[in-house]
Amino acid sequence: MFSPITPEEWSAVRLSLQAAGFAVLASLPAAVAMGYLLARGRFSGKWLLEVAVNVPLVLPPVVTGYLLLVCLGRRSPVGAMLERVAGLRLAFTWWGAALAAAVVGFPLMVRAIRLGFQAVDPRLELAARGLGAGRWRTFFTIALPLARRGVLAGGVLAFARGMSEFGATIMLAGNIPGQTRTIPLAIYSLSNRPGGLEQCWRLVALALVLACAALAASEWLEHRGARHERP
Amino acid sequence: MSGLEFDCTHRFRGGFALQAAFHTTHRVTALFGPSGGGKTSILSMIAGFLHPQSGRIRLGPGGAMLVDTARRIALPPERRGVGFVFQDHLLFPHLTVEANLRYGAQRLGRRECRELDRVVAVLELGGLLARYPRGLSGGEAQRVALGRALMSGPELLLLDEPLTALDEALRLRVLDYLERVLKEWNIPTLFVSHAKDDVRRLAEWVVVLREGRVVAQGPPDSALG
């Protein structure tokens, strides 16, 4: 039972970390922009934007994966163009696993970041403008630093969600050992083999620990501001 | 600049209507009146935080036109050159007192260091520079907020109820600081107050507001009655 981690398991861990990490870093700027827009913006059609951002949260991930495959697969116009122009293939590659992780993690990230911005007194931004700072400087020196804990919490949550992504990944990226078989897919594959249920405990335990740690970290970040900043 | 022209109309969602016009060329002008009279709204319009539905705001005759709704002019707050001291100070909580003071100093360029020394000396901020706003008392935060506005090199200083919510001893000390600042910098200043004593002591000109309208203006003795 306490045998060392197998190369197969190790490759699943590495792929999961890689896909989820890349997904978070690549979508972070968009999530920050969206979180700020939803926290501060007042415009008609805002509810529609909220629905669009949050829909992957309630959609079966398999459906998300299906839609991604239909829209971005090799036979779709966008997918064909991506492959021709950038040489980038999303379907059944590591990139697809990262994209699936990014899409399902995005609403969680936006939610935490938005809460972070909502906790910043908008009049602080007015004060900065009054002192001569333009919109961009105000955003980067006042709003973003004060909301940084929300941003971090969102990143951590989305990373954890990306690590545990199954449905959308298997639809878009498939279940190819060493290429797209992440931790959840490896657990699924192992458990379908004779005697596999006993073998996958290490990955199960790892998934559990990572998920709990991520939740704890994001809770801590959201609820305990830096001491000197608390009112 | 040698004055301020204000003539704006604004109807708020709750039904309150502001319709005020005044003109001052004095160094220190007070907006006086009961709370809810529209005093803070006027400051917000001058600073660019609130856009009047119609009207004009100009810094001095021949000075910068801040707002002219007929000509679709509304300068963004960062280009108005107006220093605003908020009633609740609004110091940046993640920055030290020194960083707060320096935040608006970009306009000053090379003069920044000299101006910082002057602000620190006049407002006696030397011992506070490394601290964060959270650890400051009300009077200290008030001085830092005033210093921060001065560091932005404003052409007009706006003070929103600088003496409210202070106990008597502190109020007198802040009055001293204010007088020192007004004398030392000689920047045209508009301040909001509902205390006659403060207005008499600081202001050369008073605009009396009631329910969104100017009901009197003049030197303190005649305007306050």
Chai-1 contact restraints between the chains, C-beta under 6 A:
chainA,res_idxA,chainB,res_idxB,connection_type,confidence,min_distance_angstrom,max_distance_angstrom,comment,restraint_id
A,R123,B,L90,contact,1.0,0.0,6.0,A-B,restraint_1
A,L124,B,L90,contact,1.0,0.0,6.0,A-B,restraint_2
A,L126,B,F49,contact,1.0,0.0,6.0,A-B,restraint_3
A,A127,B,L90,contact,1.0,0.0,6.0,A-B,restraint_4
A,R129,B,P77,contact,1.0,0.0,6.0,A-B,restraint_5
A,R129,B,E78,contact,1.0,0.0,6.0,A-B,restraint_6
A,G130,B,A47,contact,1.0,0.0,6.0,A-B,restraint_7
A,G130,B,P77,contact,1.0,0.0,6.0,A-B,restraint_8
A,G130,B,F84,contact,1.0,0.0,6.0,A-B,restraint_9
A,L131,B,Y103,contact,1.0,0.0,6.0,A-B,restraint_10
A,L131,B,G104,contact,1.0,0.0,6.0,A-B,restraint_11
A,L131,B,S152,contact,1.0,0.0,6.0,A-B,restraint_12
A,G132,B,E78,contact,1.0,0.0,6.0,A-B,restraint_13
A,G132,B,G104,contact,1.0,0.0,6.0,A-B,restraint_14
A,G132,B,Q106,contact,1.0,0.0,6.0,A-B,restraint_15
A,G132,B,R107,contact,1.0,0.0,6.0,A-B,restraint_16
A,G132,B,S152,contact,1.0,0.0,6.0,A-B,restraint_17
A,A133,B,E78,contact,1.0,0.0,6.0,A-B,restraint_18
A,G134,B,E78,contact,1.0,0.0,6.0,A-B,restraint_19
A,P145,B,H94,contact,1.0,0.0,6.0,A-B,restraint_20
A,L146,B,H94,contact,1.0,0.0,6.0,A-B,restraint_21
A,H228,B,Y132,contact,1.0,0.0,6.0,A-B,restraint_22
A,H228,B,R134,contact,1.0,0.0,6.0,A-B,restraint_23
A,E229,B,P93,contact,1.0,0.0,6.0,A-B,restraint_24
A,E229,B,H94,contact,1.0,0.0,6.0,A-B,restraint_25
